[in-house]
Amino acid sequence: MGVLMSKRQTVEQVQKVSLAVSAFKDGLRERPAAAAATTGAGKARRPAEGEASRRGTLAEGPLEEELGRDEAPPETAAEAARDPQDDGAARREQQQQQQQREEDEDEDAAAAESGRRRRAAWARLRDGRGVEPEEFSGSKRFTPPAPVRPRRDPRDDEPLEIPLEPREQVTNDEMCEVCEVWTAESLLPCRVCTRVYHDGCLHRMGFLAEGDATEVLEAAHTETGWSCHCCDNLNLLLTEEEMSSLSEAFQQCNITPESRLGLEDFLSYKHLASQREGEQPRDEAEEERDTLQFAALDPEKKGQIEWADFLSHESLLLLQRTRTQNALLHLLTIKERERARATFLSLDQHGDGLVSEAESRRAQHTWFQKRHKETSSCNVSISHVGPISESSPASSSSSKSQEKVLLSTEPEETSSRTVDWPTFLRESTIYILAARPNSPAVHLRPLA
C-alpha cells in the first residue's frame, strides 16, 4: 500500500532514534565527570596553599622562639627585675587608697543624710508642725491636716471688752474632729478649745502612744484637763512673718531645730539673741533670771531642755514683743476666759471687783499646776499630759511641790495696789497661753 512504509524505512527511523537517545545519555554522563574534575583541581590547589601556609608558620616559629631567648620585651624585663617587697608595698598602698575612698564615701553619705534631716527639721519648723510624728505610710494611719498659720488682722489691736458678768456658756463639739462620728463618753475633750477626739483617731494620727488611752481619758476629764495637739503647740500662734524672724534668729545663733539645749547653750543663745535685737549686754540679774527660767523648763532636772519646750518658750517671748495686750486677748478661747473669770471671782473676797496685786501675781503662778512624767506616761503630740487640779484624786505631791517652788519667789504683800478685772485679764493673758502645753515644764516663768 502506498501509505505504508517499507520495512527498510522503518528500520532506518528506529536506528536514528536509538542514536539520538544514546547521544543524549552520553552527554549526561560527561557532565558530572567534568564537574568532578573541576572540584578535584580546586581541592588540589587548596591543600597546596594550606601546606605552604603551614610551612611559613613553621618557618617563623623558631625565629620567634630564638628572639624570645635572646631578647625579652622591656615590660617583662622590668617585672623580672622588680623587688617582691616593692610589690607588697604597692598592694598595701592600693588597699589604703581603696579604704580611704570608702571612708570618704561613707562620710559624704553621712553628711548628705545629716543635711537632709536638717533641711527636713527646718521645713517642719517653718510649716509650724513642731516635732513631726512618725511617717504616715501605714494603711491604717490618718494623715493630719497641714497646720495653717494665722494672719494678723488690723482690728486685733483694738480694745476688746470681755465683761466679768455674765458668764459665757461653754459647749464642746459633739463629733470627733477627725472622723466626725459621735460616740458619747469615749470622746476626749480639749481643755483649751471645744474640739473633741477619739483616742483611736489620735493614735492613728500618731499623736497618742500605744496603751496610753486610759491615762489620757482620765487626764482629759479632770478639772484642768488635757490639751489637744493643736492647742499644745504654741508655735502655731505665730504668723508667717513672726516664724521667719524666729527661724532667722535660730540660724544666726547656731540653734539646730529638734535638738536639746543645755544650760550653757541656753545662756549663749540668750546673749546672742540680745545682741541681735540691739539690746544692752545682759547683766548678772538677767542671767540669773535666765538660769531660773532654764530650771523651770527642766522640771525633771536632766540638765537639758527639750526642743518643744524651748520652742514654746521662745514663741511666747516673741508674742510678747510683737503683739499688744489687746492682740493677745484675741488669742484666748472661751474656756480660757471662763477659767480666768472663775479665778478672779475666787480671789475677790469682798465682791467689789478688785483684787490685790499680790493675789494677781499669785494667780499667774497657779496656772502652772503640772504633773511630772512619773505620774503620766502619755505622749500626746509633742509633749506630755500635764495640768491637773489639786481637788482631783490624781493630784500628786510633785505638782504641789512645783507650785511651792514657784510661789517661793513671790515677795510678801507689801503693795497696796489693787487690780480690776480688765487689768487682771490683760496681765494674765500671756501666762494663760503659756499654760496650754501638756508638758510639765513652765514655759514662761512669772516675774517675781
Secondary structure by P-SEA (a helix, b strand, c coil): ccccccaaaaaaaaaaaaaaaaaaaaaaaaaaaaaaaaaaaaaaaaaaaaaaaaaaaaaaaaaaaaaaaccccaaaaaaaaccaaaaaaaaaaaaaaaaaaaaaaaaaaaaaaaaaaaaaaaaaaaacccccccccccccccccccbbbbbbbcccccbbbbbcccbbbbbcccccccccccccccbbbbccccbbbbaaaaaaaccccccaaaaaaaaaaccccccccccccccccccaaaaaaaaaaaaaacccccccccaaaaaaaaaaaaaaaccccccaaaaaaaaaaaaaacccccccccaaaaaaaaaaaaaaacccaaaaaaaccaaaaaaaaaaaaaacccccccccaaaaaaaaaaccccccccccccccccccccccccccccccaaaaaaaaaaacccccccccccccaaaaaaaaaaaaaaaccccccccccccc
